[in-house]
Amino acid sequence: MYARQGRVMLVAHKDAGRRKPVRSLSTAINARSENGRPTAVQHYNKTIGAVDYGDMLVSLYNAQRKTMKVNIIY
């Protein structure tokens, strides 16, 4: 599903295993679909940046650890 206003295009695509659709805004990609995915989603997946990749890796690990406070008396 897509909507266009001037040069800006909004694409909403729902993959088979996801509950919520993936939404993206684009001014550079046409509203075409190849292999069941819009070209905007395919372009993003092909050119994913280091920040997005790093965020994905960090999200896989739980940063909240249980800690125990120990009082050392000398």
PDB file of N, CA, C, O and CB in Angstrom:
ATOM      1  N   MET A   1       0.852  -1.156   0.000  1.00  0.00           N
ATOM      2  CA  MET A   1       0.000   0.000   0.000  1.00  0.00           C
ATOM      3  C   MET A   1       0.909   1.233   0.000  1.00  0.00           C
ATOM      4  O   MET A   1       1.907   1.277   0.720  1.00  0.00           O
ATOM      5  CB  MET A   1      -0.975  -0.010   1.224  1.00  0.00           C
ATOM      6  N   TYR A   2       0.560   2.213  -0.800  1.00  0.00           N
ATOM      7  CA  TYR A   2       1.377   3.414  -0.839  1.00  0.00           C
ATOM      8  C   TYR A   2       0.490   4.631  -1.084  1.00  0.00           C
ATOM      9  O   TYR A   2      -0.631   4.523  -1.581  1.00  0.00           O
ATOM     10  CB  TYR A   2       2.463   3.301  -1.930  1.00  0.00           C
ATOM     11  N   ALA A   3       1.027   5.784  -0.719  1.00  0.00           N
ATOM     12  CA  ALA A   3       0.361   7.066  -0.962  1.00  0.00           C
ATOM     13  C   ALA A   3       1.436   8.052  -1.397  1.00  0.00           C
ATOM     14  O   ALA A   3       2.556   8.022  -0.887  1.00  0.00           O
ATOM     15  CB  ALA A   3      -0.414   7.582   0.321  1.00  0.00           C
ATOM     16  N   ARG A   4       1.097   8.923  -2.337  1.00  0.00           N
ATOM     17  CA  ARG A   4       2.061   9.885  -2.852  1.00  0.00           C
ATOM     18  C   ARG A   4       1.454  11.282  -2.787  1.00  0.00           C
ATOM     19  O   ARG A   4       0.282  11.495  -3.100  1.00  0.00           O
ATOM     20  CB  ARG A   4       2.483   9.531  -4.306  1.00  0.00           C
ATOM     21  N   GLN A   5       2.299  12.229  -2.366  1.00  0.00           N
ATOM     22  CA  GLN A   5       1.930  13.641  -2.382  1.00  0.00           C
ATOM     23  C   GLN A   5       3.142  14.403  -2.879  1.00  0.00           C
ATOM     24  O   GLN A   5       4.117  14.574  -2.148  1.00  0.00           O
ATOM     25  CB  GLN A   5       1.466  14.150  -0.961  1.00  0.00           C
ATOM     26  N   GLY A   6       3.082  14.859  -4.121  1.00  0.00           N
ATOM     27  CA  GLY A   6       4.229  15.531  -4.726  1.00  0.00           C
ATOM     28  C   GLY A   6       5.366  14.542  -4.917  1.00  0.00           C
ATOM     29  O   GLY A   6       5.187  13.492  -5.533  1.00  0.00           O
ATOM     30  N   ARG A   7       6.539  14.878  -4.386  1.00  0.00           N
ATOM     31  CA  ARG A   7       7.699  13.988  -4.500  1.00  0.00           C
ATOM     32  C   ARG A   7       7.779  12.974  -3.379  1.00  0.00           C
ATOM     33  O   ARG A   7       8.564  12.030  -3.463  1.00  0.00           O
ATOM     34  CB  ARG A   7       8.964  14.793  -4.527  1.00  0.00           C
ATOM     35  N   VAL A   8       6.986  13.141  -2.328  1.00  0.00           N
ATOM     36  CA  VAL A   8       7.082  12.284  -1.146  1.00  0.00           C
ATOM     37  C   VAL A   8       6.128  11.099  -1.289  1.00  0.00           C
ATOM     38  O   VAL A   8       4.957  11.265  -1.630  1.00  0.00           O
ATOM     39  CB  VAL A   8       6.764  13.086   0.144  1.00  0.00           C
ATOM     40  N   MET A   9       6.646   9.911  -1.023  1.00  0.00           N
ATOM     41  CA  MET A   9       5.839   8.704  -1.101  1.00  0.00           C
ATOM     42  C   MET A   9       5.911   7.964   0.234  1.00  0.00           C
ATOM     43  O   MET A   9       6.992   7.793   0.797  1.00  0.00           O
ATOM     44  CB  MET A   9       6.314   7.794  -2.265  1.00  0.00           C
ATOM     45  N   LEU A  10       4.770   7.532   0.729  1.00  0.00           N
ATOM     46  CA  LEU A  10       4.672   6.724   1.940  1.00  0.00           C
ATOM     47  C   LEU A  10       4.366   5.299   1.523  1.00  0.00           C
ATOM     48  O   LEU A  10       3.406   5.055   0.793  1.00  0.00           O
ATOM     49  CB  LEU A  10       3.580   7.275   2.917  1.00  0.00           C
ATOM     50  N   VAL A  11       5.176   4.356   1.983  1.00  0.00           N
ATOM     51  CA  VAL A  11       4.987   2.937   1.669  1.00  0.00           C
ATOM     52  C   VAL A  11       4.736   2.197   2.970  1.00  0.00           C
ATOM     53  O   VAL A  11       5.475   2.374   3.938  1.00  0.00           O
ATOM     54  CB  VAL A  11       6.227   2.342   0.913  1.00  0.00           C
ATOM     55  N   ALA A  12       3.694   1.363   3.002  1.00  0.00           N
ATOM     56  CA  ALA A  12       3.417   0.489   4.142  1.00  0.00           C
ATOM     57  C   ALA A  12       3.394  -0.939   3.618  1.00  0.00           C
ATOM     58  O   ALA A  12       2.649  -1.258   2.692  1.00  0.00           O
ATOM     59  CB  ALA A  12       2.056   0.864   4.854  1.00  0.00           C
ATOM     60  N   HIS A  13       4.215  -1.795   4.216  1.00  0.00           N
ATOM     61  CA  HIS A  13       4.347  -3.177   3.762  1.00  0.00           C
ATOM     62  C   HIS A  13       4.357  -4.089   4.977  1.00  0.00           C
ATOM     63  O   HIS A  13       5.048  -3.813   5.958  1.00  0.00           O
ATOM     64  CB  HIS A  13       5.635  -3.373   2.909  1.00  0.00           C
ATOM     65  N   LYS A  14       3.596  -5.171   4.916  1.00  0.00           N
ATOM     66  CA  LYS A  14       3.541  -6.120   6.023  1.00  0.00           C
ATOM     67  C   LYS A  14       4.130  -7.448   5.564  1.00  0.00           C
ATOM     68  O   LYS A  14       3.601  -8.099   4.663  1.00  0.00           O
ATOM     69  CB  LYS A  14       2.082  -6.305   6.532  1.00  0.00           C
ATOM     70  N   ASP A  15       5.239  -7.840   6.204  1.00  0.00           N
ATOM     71  CA  ASP A  15       5.846  -9.129   5.902  1.00  0.00           C
ATOM     72  C   ASP A  15       4.997 -10.248   6.481  1.00  0.00           C
ATOM     73  O   ASP A  15       4.114 -10.005   7.304  1.00  0.00           O
ATOM     74  CB  ASP A  15       7.283  -9.201   6.450  1.00  0.00           C
ATOM     75  N   ALA A  16       5.261 -11.451   6.058  1.00  0.00           N
ATOM     76  CA  ALA A  16       4.448 -12.597   6.465  1.00  0.00           C
ATOM     77  C   ALA A  16       4.540 -12.865   7.972  1.00  0.00           C
ATOM     78  O   ALA A  16       3.532 -13.203   8.592  1.00  0.00           O
ATOM     79  CB  ALA A  16       4.879 -13.838   5.693  1.00  0.00           C
ATOM     80  N   GLY A  17       5.714 -12.724   8.564  1.00  0.00           N
ATOM     81  CA  GLY A  17       5.887 -13.061   9.977  1.00  0.00           C
ATOM     82  C   GLY A  17       5.685 -11.906  10.939  1.00  0.00           C
ATOM     83  O   GLY A  17       5.879 -12.078  12.143  1.00  0.00           O
ATOM     84  N   ARG A  18       5.305 -10.747  10.455  1.00  0.00           N
ATOM     85  CA  ARG A  18       5.190  -9.561  11.322  1.00  0.00           C
ATOM     86  C   ARG A  18       3.735  -9.225  11.577  1.00  0.00           C
ATOM     87  O   ARG A  18       2.870  -9.461  10.733  1.00  0.00           O
ATOM     88  CB  ARG A  18       5.905  -8.352  10.693  1.00  0.00           C
ATOM     89  N   ARG A  19       3.473  -8.666  12.759  1.00  0.00           N
ATOM     90  CA  ARG A  19       2.122  -8.225  13.082  1.00  0.00           C
ATOM     91  C   ARG A  19       1.860  -6.810  12.604  1.00  0.00           C
ATOM     92  O   ARG A  19       0.755  -6.497  12.161  1.00  0.00           O
ATOM     93  CB  ARG A  19       1.886  -8.314  14.571  1.00  0.00           C
ATOM     94  N   LYS A  20       2.872  -5.949  12.691  1.00  0.00           N
ATOM     95  CA  LYS A  20       2.708  -4.547  12.317  1.00  0.00           C
ATOM     96  C   LYS A  20       3.374  -4.284  10.971  1.00  0.00           C
ATOM     97  O   LYS A  20       4.384  -4.908  10.644  1.00  0.00           O
ATOM     98  CB  LYS A  20       3.297  -3.617  13.402  1.00  0.00           C
ATOM     99  N   PRO A  21       2.815  -3.369  10.197  1.00  0.00           N
ATOM    100  CA  PRO A  21       3.439  -3.058   8.910  1.00  0.00           C
ATOM    101  C   PRO A  21       4.692  -2.200   9.071  1.00  0.00           C
ATOM    102  O   PRO A  21       4.830  -1.448  10.036  1.00  0.00           O
ATOM    103  CB  PRO A  21       2.444  -2.348   8.007  1.00  0.00           C
ATOM    104  N   VAL A  22       5.594  -2.328   8.113  1.00  0.00           N
ATOM    105  CA  VAL A  22       6.794  -1.496   8.042  1.00  0.00           C
ATOM    106  C   VAL A  22       6.429  -0.275   7.214  1.00  0.00           C
ATOM    107  O   VAL A  22       5.958  -0.412   6.085  1.00  0.00           O
ATOM    108  CB  VAL A  22       8.024  -2.277   7.419  1.00  0.00           C
ATOM    109  N   ARG A  23       6.642   0.916   7.761  1.00  0.00           N
ATOM    110  CA  ARG A  23       6.306   2.156   7.053  1.00  0.00           C
ATOM    111  C   ARG A  23       7.580   2.908   6.742  1.00  0.00           C
ATOM    112  O   ARG A  23       8.494   2.968   7.564  1.00  0.00           O
ATOM    113  CB  ARG A  23       5.340   3.040   7.887  1.00  0.00           C
ATOM    114  N   SER A  24       7.639   3.485   5.548  1.00  0.00           N
ATOM    115  CA  SER A  24       8.809   4.280   5.180  1.00  0.00           C
ATOM    116  C   SER A  24       8.388   5.418   4.269  1.00  0.00           C
ATOM    117  O   SER A  24       7.436   5.300   3.497  1.00  0.00           O
ATOM    118  CB  SER A  24       9.880   3.405   4.492  1.00  0.00           C
ATOM    119  N   LEU A  25       9.119   6.526   4.373  1.00  0.00           N
ATOM    120  CA  LEU A  25       8.937   7.679   3.500  1.00  0.00           C
ATOM    121  C   LEU A  25      10.095   7.718   2.517  1.00  0.00           C
ATOM    122  O   LEU A  25      11.236   7.435   2.882  1.00  0.00           O
ATOM    123  CB  LEU A  25       8.850   9.007   4.317  1.00  0.00           C
ATOM    124  N   SER A  26       9.803   8.065   1.274  1.00  0.00           N
ATOM    125  CA  SER A  26      10.848   8.107   0.270  1.00  0.00           C
ATOM    126  C   SER A  26      10.574   9.218  -0.732  1.00  0.00           C
ATOM    127  O   SER A  26       9.425   9.496  -1.076  1.00  0.00           O
ATOM    128  CB  SER A  26      10.966   6.759  -0.441  1.00  0.00           C
ATOM    129  N   THR A  27      11.648   9.845  -1.192  1.00  0.00           N
ATOM    130  CA  THR A  27      11.540  10.811  -2.287  1.00  0.00           C
ATOM    131  C   THR A  27      12.315  10.330  -3.498  1.00  0.00           C
ATOM    132  O   THR A  27      12.304  10.998  -4.532  1.00  0.00           O
ATOM    133  CB  THR A  27      12.048  12.189  -1.848  1.00  0.00           C
ATOM    134  N   ALA A  28      12.992   9.183  -3.402  1.00  0.00           N
ATOM    135  CA  ALA A  28      13.870   8.736  -4.470  1.00  0.00           C
ATOM    136  C   ALA A  28      13.415   7.454  -5.158  1.00  0.00           C
ATOM    137  O   ALA A  28      13.892   7.150  -6.251  1.00  0.00           O
ATOM    138  CB  ALA A  28      15.233   8.541  -3.930  1.00  0.00           C
ATOM    139  N   ILE A  29      12.517   6.703  -4.558  1.00  0.00           N
ATOM    140  CA  ILE A  29      12.155   5.382  -5.074  1.00  0.00           C
ATOM    141  C   ILE A  29      10.727   5.414  -5.607  1.00  0.00           C
ATOM    142  O   ILE A  29       9.842   6.024  -5.007  1.00  0.00           O
ATOM    143  CB  ILE A  29      12.302   4.297  -3.974  1.00  0.00           C
ATOM    144  N   ASN A  30      10.516   4.755  -6.727  1.00  0.00           N
ATOM    145  CA  ASN A  30       9.170   4.640  -7.301  1.00  0.00           C
ATOM    146  C   ASN A  30       8.335   3.623  -6.529  1.00  0.00           C
ATOM    147  O   ASN A  30       8.870   2.813  -5.771  1.00  0.00           O
ATOM    148  CB  ASN A  30       9.249   4.241  -8.786  1.00  0.00           C
ATOM    149  N   ALA A  31       7.034   3.673  -6.727  1.00  0.00           N
ATOM    150  CA  ALA A  31       6.109   2.767  -6.041  1.00  0.00           C
ATOM    151  C   ALA A  31       5.932   1.488  -6.847  1.00  0.00           C
ATOM    152  O   ALA A  31       4.869   1.239  -7.416  1.00  0.00           O
ATOM    153  CB  ALA A  31       4.741   3.450  -5.812  1.00  0.00           C
ATOM    154  N   ARG A  32       6.970   0.694  -6.887  1.00  0.00           N
ATOM    155  CA  ARG A  32       6.898  -0.594  -7.568  1.00  0.00           C
ATOM    156  C   ARG A  32       7.073  -1.697  -6.550  1.00  0.00           C
ATOM    157  O   ARG A  32       7.538  -1.461  -5.434  1.00  0.00           O
ATOM    158  CB  ARG A  32       7.965  -0.702  -8.684  1.00  0.00           C
ATOM    159  N   SER A  33       6.704  -2.884  -6.933  1.00  0.00           N
ATOM    160  CA  SER A  33       6.859  -4.036  -6.053  1.00  0.00           C
ATOM    161  C   SER A  33       7.530  -5.149  -6.832  1.00  0.00           C
ATOM    162  O   SER A  33       7.082  -5.528  -7.914  1.00  0.00           O
ATOM    163  CB  SER A  33       5.489  -4.502  -5.482  1.00  0.00           C
ATOM    164  N   GLU A  34       8.609  -5.668  -6.269  1.00  0.00           N
ATOM    165  CA  GLU A  34       9.319  -6.797  -6.869  1.00  0.00           C
ATOM    166  C   GLU A  34       9.457  -7.881  -5.809  1.00  0.00           C
ATOM    167  O   GLU A  34       9.817  -7.601  -4.665  1.00  0.00           O
ATOM    168  CB  GLU A  34      10.725  -6.367  -7.427  1.00  0.00           C
ATOM    169  N   ASN A  35       9.174  -9.092  -6.188  1.00  0.00           N
ATOM    170  CA  ASN A  35       9.281 -10.238  -5.275  1.00  0.00           C
ATOM    171  C   ASN A  35       8.417 -10.067  -4.029  1.00  0.00           C
ATOM    172  O   ASN A  35       8.778 -10.557  -2.959  1.00  0.00           O
ATOM    173  CB  ASN A  35      10.732 -10.444  -4.864  1.00  0.00           C
ATOM    174  N   GLY A  36       7.299  -9.389  -4.149  1.00  0.00           N
ATOM    175  CA  GLY A  36       6.394  -9.229  -3.015  1.00  0.00           C
ATOM    176  C   GLY A  36       6.742  -8.105  -2.064  1.00  0.00           C
ATOM    177  O   GLY A  36       5.991  -7.857  -1.121  1.00  0.00           O
ATOM    178  N   ARG A  37       7.863  -7.408  -2.277  1.00  0.00           N
ATOM    179  CA  ARG A  37       8.258  -6.285  -1.426  1.00  0.00           C
ATOM    180  C   ARG A  37       8.382  -5.035  -2.271  1.00  0.00           C
ATOM    181  O   ARG A  37       8.823  -5.105  -3.419  1.00  0.00           O
ATOM    182  CB  ARG A  37       9.589  -6.579  -0.692  1.00  0.00           C
ATOM    183  N   PRO A  38       7.999  -3.888  -1.719  1.00  0.00           N
ATOM    184  CA  PRO A  38       8.195  -2.623  -2.450  1.00  0.00           C
ATOM    185  C   PRO A  38       9.677  -2.345  -2.648  1.00  0.00           C
ATOM    186  O   PRO A  38      10.513  -2.760  -1.845  1.00  0.00           O
ATOM    187  CB  PRO A  38       7.531  -1.446  -1.697  1.00  0.00           C
ATOM    188  N   THR A  39       9.991  -1.637  -3.726  1.00  0.00           N
ATOM    189  CA  THR A  39      11.399  -1.344  -4.008  1.00  0.00           C
ATOM    190  C   THR A  39      12.025  -0.458  -2.938  1.00  0.00           C
ATOM    191  O   THR A  39      13.237  -0.516  -2.731  1.00  0.00           O
ATOM    192  CB  THR A  39      11.531  -0.676  -5.367  1.00  0.00           C
ATOM    193  N   ALA A  40      11.228   0.360  -2.251  1.00  0.00           N
ATOM    194  CA  ALA A  40      11.777   1.192  -1.175  1.00  0.00           C
ATOM    195  C   ALA A  40      12.302   0.313  -0.036  1.00  0.00           C
ATOM    196  O   ALA A  40      13.358   0.601   0.527  1.00  0.00           O
ATOM    197  CB  ALA A  40      10.702   2.176  -0.643  1.00  0.00           C
ATOM    198  N   VAL A  41      11.584  -0.744   0.304  1.00  0.00           N
ATOM    199  CA  VAL A  41      12.017  -1.660   1.368  1.00  0.00           C
ATOM    200  C   VAL A  41      13.244  -2.437   0.913  1.00  0.00           C
ATOM    201  O   VAL A  41      14.178  -2.618   1.694  1.00  0.00           O
ATOM    202  CB  VAL A  41      10.874  -2.636   1.760  1.00  0.00           C
ATOM    203  N   GLN A  42      13.263  -2.896  -0.322  1.00  0.00           N
ATOM    204  CA  GLN A  42      14.423  -3.618  -0.844  1.00  0.00           C
ATOM    205  C   GLN A  42      15.657  -2.727  -0.892  1.00  0.00           C
ATOM    206  O   GLN A  42      16.757  -3.174  -0.568  1.00  0.00           O
ATOM    207  CB  GLN A  42      14.124  -4.167  -2.237  1.00  0.00           C
ATOM    208  N   HIS A  43      15.485  -1.467  -1.295  1.00  0.00           N
ATOM    209  CA  HIS A  43      16.612  -0.527  -1.344  1.00  0.00           C
ATOM    210  C   HIS A  43      17.156  -0.272   0.055  1.00  0.00           C
ATOM    211  O   HIS A  43      18.372  -0.225   0.242  1.00  0.00           O
ATOM    212  CB  HIS A  43      16.184   0.803  -1.997  1.00  0.00           C
ATOM    213  N   TYR A  44      16.276  -0.106   1.042  1.00  0.00           N
ATOM    214  CA  TYR A  44      16.730   0.113   2.418  1.00  0.00           C
ATOM    215  C   TYR A  44      17.508  -1.104   2.928  1.00  0.00           C
ATOM    216  O   TYR A  44      18.571  -0.953   3.530  1.00  0.00           O
ATOM    217  CB  TYR A  44      15.525   0.405   3.346  1.00  0.00           C
ATOM    218  N   ASN A  45      16.983  -2.303   2.689  1.00  0.00           N
ATOM    219  CA  ASN A  45      17.663  -3.507   3.160  1.00  0.00           C
ATOM    220  C   ASN A  45      19.025  -3.683   2.492  1.00  0.00           C
ATOM    221  O   ASN A  45      19.957  -4.188   3.118  1.00  0.00           O
ATOM    222  CB  ASN A  45      16.795  -4.736   2.903  1.00  0.00           C
ATOM    223  N   LYS A  46      19.152  -3.275   1.234  1.00  0.00           N
ATOM    224  CA  LYS A  46      20.419  -3.415   0.523  1.00  0.00           C
ATOM    225  C   LYS A  46      21.440  -2.390   1.003  1.00  0.00           C
ATOM    226  O   LYS A  46      22.634  -2.687   1.043  1.00  0.00           O
ATOM    227  CB  LYS A  46      20.200  -3.272  -0.981  1.00  0.00           C
ATOM    228  N   THR A  47      20.995  -1.187   1.369  1.00  0.00           N
ATOM    229  CA  THR A  47      21.921  -0.109   1.730  1.00  0.00           C
ATOM    230  C   THR A  47      21.849   0.233   3.211  1.00  0.00           C
ATOM    231  O   THR A  47      22.050   1.386   3.591  1.00  0.00           O
ATOM    232  CB  THR A  47      21.629   1.132   0.906  1.00  0.00           C
ATOM    233  N   ILE A  48      21.567  -0.751   4.044  1.00  0.00           N
ATOM    234  CA  ILE A  48      21.458  -0.508   5.486  1.00  0.00           C
ATOM    235  C   ILE A  48      22.788   0.043   6.000  1.00  0.00           C
ATOM    236  O   ILE A  48      23.855  -0.456   5.642  1.00  0.00           O
ATOM    237  CB  ILE A  48      21.067  -1.818   6.252  1.00  0.00           C
ATOM    238  N   GLY A  49      22.717   1.056   6.826  1.00  0.00           N
ATOM    239  CA  GLY A  49      23.921   1.722   7.301  1.00  0.00           C
ATOM    240  C   GLY A  49      24.499   1.088   8.547  1.00  0.00           C
ATOM    241  O   GLY A  49      23.880   0.219   9.162  1.00  0.00           O
ATOM    242  N   ALA A  50      25.688   1.527   8.913  1.00  0.00           N
ATOM    243  CA  ALA A  50      26.371   0.978  10.076  1.00  0.00           C
ATOM    244  C   ALA A  50      25.623   1.281  11.360  1.00  0.00           C
ATOM    245  O   ALA A  50      25.610   0.452  12.270  1.00  0.00           O
ATOM    246  CB  ALA A  50      27.780   1.521  10.160  1.00  0.00           C
ATOM    247  N   VAL A  51      24.996   2.451  11.460  1.00  0.00           N
ATOM    248  CA  VAL A  51      24.254   2.807  12.670  1.00  0.00           C
ATOM    249  C   VAL A  51      23.055   1.883  12.841  1.00  0.00           C
ATOM    250  O   VAL A  51      22.805   1.394  13.942  1.00  0.00           O
ATOM    251  CB  VAL A  51      23.793   4.280  12.615  1.00  0.00           C
ATOM    252  N   ASP A  52      22.312   1.638  11.763  1.00  0.00           N
ATOM    253  CA  ASP A  52      21.169   0.737  11.845  1.00  0.00           C
ATOM    254  C   ASP A  52      21.612  -0.679  12.191  1.00  0.00           C
ATOM    255  O   ASP A  52      20.957  -1.354  12.985  1.00  0.00           O
ATOM    256  CB  ASP A  52      20.393   0.740  10.529  1.00  0.00           C
ATOM    257  N   TYR A  53      22.708  -1.132  11.610  1.00  0.00           N
ATOM    258  CA  TYR A  53      23.226  -2.465  11.879  1.00  0.00           C
ATOM    259  C   TYR A  53      23.687  -2.569  13.329  1.00  0.00           C
ATOM    260  O   TYR A  53      23.437  -3.576  13.992  1.00  0.00           O
ATOM    261  CB  TYR A  53      24.382  -2.802  10.922  1.00  0.00           C
ATOM    262  N   GLY A  54      24.360  -1.531  13.823  1.00  0.00           N
ATOM    263  CA  GLY A  54      24.798  -1.515  15.222  1.00  0.00           C
ATOM    264  C   GLY A  54      23.629  -1.507  16.182  1.00  0.00           C
ATOM    265  O   GLY A  54      23.656  -2.205  17.196  1.00  0.00           O
ATOM    266  N   ASP A  55      22.599  -0.726  15.880  1.00  0.00           N
ATOM    267  CA  ASP A  55      21.397  -0.708  16.712  1.00  0.00           C
ATOM    268  C   ASP A  55      20.736  -2.070  16.740  1.00  0.00           C
ATOM    269  O   ASP A  55      20.242  -2.503  17.781  1.00  0.00           O
ATOM    270  CB  ASP A  55      20.410   0.341  16.209  1.00  0.00           C
ATOM    271  N   MET A  56      20.723  -2.757  15.591  1.00  0.00           N
ATOM    272  CA  MET A  56      20.126  -4.080  15.539  1.00  0.00           C
ATOM    273  C   MET A  56      20.904  -5.054  16.433  1.00  0.00           C
ATOM    274  O   MET A  56      20.303  -5.846  17.158  1.00  0.00           O
ATOM    275  CB  MET A  56      20.083  -4.592  14.088  1.00  0.00           C
ATOM    276  N   LEU A  57      22.238  -4.995  16.380  1.00  0.00           N
ATOM    277  CA  LEU A  57      23.038  -5.893  17.200  1.00  0.00           C
ATOM    278  C   LEU A  57      22.881  -5.598  18.684  1.00  0.00           C
ATOM    279  O   LEU A  57      22.817  -6.523  19.494  1.00  0.00           O
ATOM    280  CB  LEU A  57      24.495  -5.796  16.808  1.00  0.00           C
ATOM    281  N   VAL A  58      22.820  -4.328  19.052  1.00  0.00           N
ATOM    282  CA  VAL A  58      22.655  -3.955  20.454  1.00  0.00           C
ATOM    283  C   VAL A  58      21.290  -4.405  20.978  1.00  0.00           C
ATOM    284  O   VAL A  58      21.169  -4.799  22.137  1.00  0.00           O
ATOM    285  CB  VAL A  58      22.817  -2.434  20.628  1.00  0.00           C
ATOM    286  N   SER A  59      20.268  -4.347  20.130  1.00  0.00           N
ATOM    287  CA  SER A  59      18.928  -4.737  20.581  1.00  0.00           C
ATOM    288  C   SER A  59      18.825  -6.227  20.868  1.00  0.00           C
ATOM    289  O   SER A  59      17.891  -6.658  21.545  1.00  0.00           O
ATOM    290  CB  SER A  59      17.897  -4.351  19.541  1.00  0.00           C
ATOM    291  N   LEU A  60      19.763  -7.022  20.368  1.00  0.00           N
ATOM    292  CA  LEU A  60      19.728  -8.461  20.616  1.00  0.00           C
ATOM    293  C   LEU A  60      20.186  -8.830  22.025  1.00  0.00           C
ATOM    294  O   LEU A  60      19.886  -9.924  22.505  1.00  0.00           O
ATOM    295  CB  LEU A  60      20.589  -9.172  19.605  1.00  0.00           C
ATOM    296  N   TYR A  61      20.897  -7.944  22.680  1.00  0.00           N
ATOM    297  CA  TYR A  61      21.433  -8.223  24.009  1.00  0.00           C
ATOM    298  C   TYR A  61      20.690  -7.413  25.061  1.00  0.00           C
ATOM    299  O   TYR A  61      20.372  -6.242  24.853  1.00  0.00           O
ATOM    300  CB  TYR A  61      22.938  -7.915  24.063  1.00  0.00           C
ATOM    301  N   ASN A  62      20.423  -8.043  26.176  1.00  0.00           N
ATOM    302  CA  ASN A  62      19.744  -7.381  27.276  1.00  0.00           C
ATOM    303  C   ASN A  62      20.779  -6.616  28.088  1.00  0.00           C
ATOM    304  O   ASN A  62      21.675  -7.220  28.676  1.00  0.00           O
ATOM    305  CB  ASN A  62      18.975  -8.403  28.163  1.00  0.00           C
ATOM    306  N   ALA A  63      20.663  -5.305  28.125  1.00  0.00           N
ATOM    307  CA  ALA A  63      21.636  -4.475  28.830  1.00  0.00           C
ATOM    308  C   ALA A  63      21.326  -4.373  30.318  1.00  0.00           C
ATOM    309  O   ALA A  63      22.184  -3.963  31.100  1.00  0.00           O
ATOM    310  CB  ALA A  63      21.677  -3.088  28.218  1.00  0.00           C
ATOM    311  N   GLN A  64      20.127  -4.736  30.713  1.00  0.00           N
ATOM    312  CA  GLN A  64      19.765  -4.647  32.118  1.00  0.00           C
ATOM    313  C   GLN A  64      20.161  -5.943  32.821  1.00  0.00           C
ATOM    314  O   GLN A  64      19.598  -7.008  32.567  1.00  0.00           O
ATOM    315  CB  GLN A  64      18.249  -4.368  32.283  1.00  0.00           C
ATOM    316  N   ARG A  65      21.114  -5.824  33.683  1.00  0.00           N
ATOM    317  CA  ARG A  65      21.586  -6.986  34.435  1.00  0.00           C
ATOM    318  C   ARG A  65      21.282  -6.763  35.906  1.00  0.00           C
ATOM    319  O   ARG A  65      21.321  -5.637  36.403  1.00  0.00           O
ATOM    320  CB  ARG A  65      23.111  -7.229  34.210  1.00  0.00           C
ATOM    321  N   LYS A  66      20.987  -7.829  36.572  1.00  0.00           N
ATOM    322  CA  LYS A  66      20.780  -7.710  38.009  1.00  0.00           C
ATOM    323  C   LYS A  66      22.139  -7.604  38.678  1.00  0.00           C
ATOM    324  O   LYS A  66      23.047  -8.389  38.407  1.00  0.00           O
ATOM    325  CB  LYS A  66      19.969  -8.919  38.570  1.00  0.00           C
ATOM    326  N   THR A  67      22.260  -6.626  39.548  1.00  0.00           N
ATOM    327  CA  THR A  67      23.502  -6.432  40.275  1.00  0.00           C
ATOM    328  C   THR A  67      23.228  -6.547  41.764  1.00  0.00           C
ATOM    329  O   THR A  67      22.110  -6.321  42.227  1.00  0.00           O
ATOM    330  CB  THR A  67      24.140  -5.064  39.934  1.00  0.00           C
ATOM    331  N   MET A  68      24.247  -6.896  42.490  1.00  0.00           N
ATOM    332  CA  MET A  68      24.123  -7.026  43.920  1.00  0.00           C
ATOM    333  C   MET A  68      25.129  -6.090  44.572  1.00  0.00           C
ATOM    334  O   MET A  68      26.315  -6.117  44.246  1.00  0.00           O
ATOM    335  CB  MET A  68      24.337  -8.491  44.370  1.00  0.00           C
ATOM    336  N   LYS A  69      24.656  -5.273  45.482  1.00  0.00           N
ATOM    337  CA  LYS A  69      25.534  -4.349  46.177  1.00  0.00           C
ATOM    338  C   LYS A  69      26.170  -5.081  47.352  1.00  0.00           C
ATOM    339  O   LYS A  69      25.476  -5.702  48.159  1.00  0.00           O
ATOM    340  CB  LYS A  69      24.760  -3.083  46.654  1.00  0.00           C
ATOM    341  N   VAL A  70      27.491  -5.004  47.440  1.00  0.00           N
ATOM    342  CA  VAL A  70      28.215  -5.656  48.499  1.00  0.00           C
ATOM    343  C   VAL A  70      28.962  -4.591  49.283  1.00  0.00           C
ATOM    344  O   VAL A  70      29.754  -3.835  48.720  1.00  0.00           O
ATOM    345  CB  VAL A  70      29.178  -6.733  47.944  1.00  0.00           C
ATOM    346  N   ASN A  71      28.712  -4.535  50.548  1.00  0.00           N
ATOM    347  CA  ASN A  71      29.423  -3.596  51.425  1.00  0.00           C
ATOM    348  C   ASN A  71      30.623  -4.309  52.020  1.00  0.00           C
ATOM    349  O   ASN A  71      30.493  -5.348  52.667  1.00  0.00           O
ATOM    350  CB  ASN A  71      28.489  -3.044  52.553  1.00  0.00           C
ATOM    351  N   ILE A  72      31.790  -3.731  51.789  1.00  0.00           N
ATOM    352  CA  ILE A  72      33.026  -4.310  52.319  1.00  0.00           C
ATOM    353  C   ILE A  72      33.439  -3.469  53.513  1.00  0.00           C
ATOM    354  O   ILE A  72      33.621  -2.256  53.407  1.00  0.00           O
ATOM    355  CB  ILE A  72      34.168  -4.362  51.230  1.00  0.00           C
ATOM    356  N   ILE A  73      33.580  -4.125  54.636  1.00  0.00           N
ATOM    357  CA  ILE A  73      33.960  -3.445  55.868  1.00  0.00           C
ATOM    358  C   ILE A  73      35.395  -3.850  56.195  1.00  0.00           C
ATOM    359  O   ILE A  73      35.717  -5.035  56.269  1.00  0.00           O
ATOM    360  CB  ILE A  73      32.980  -3.798  57.048  1.00  0.00           C
ATOM    361  N   TYR A  74      36.251  -2.846  56.389  1.00  0.00           N
ATOM    362  CA  TYR A  74      37.661  -3.092  56.716  1.00  0.00           C
ATOM    363  C   TYR A  74      37.890  -3.027  58.190  1.00  0.00           C
ATOM    364  O   TYR A  74      39.018  -3.210  58.648  1.00  0.00           O
ATOM    365  CB  TYR A  74      38.562  -2.100  56.019  1.00  0.00           C
TER     366      TYR A  74
END
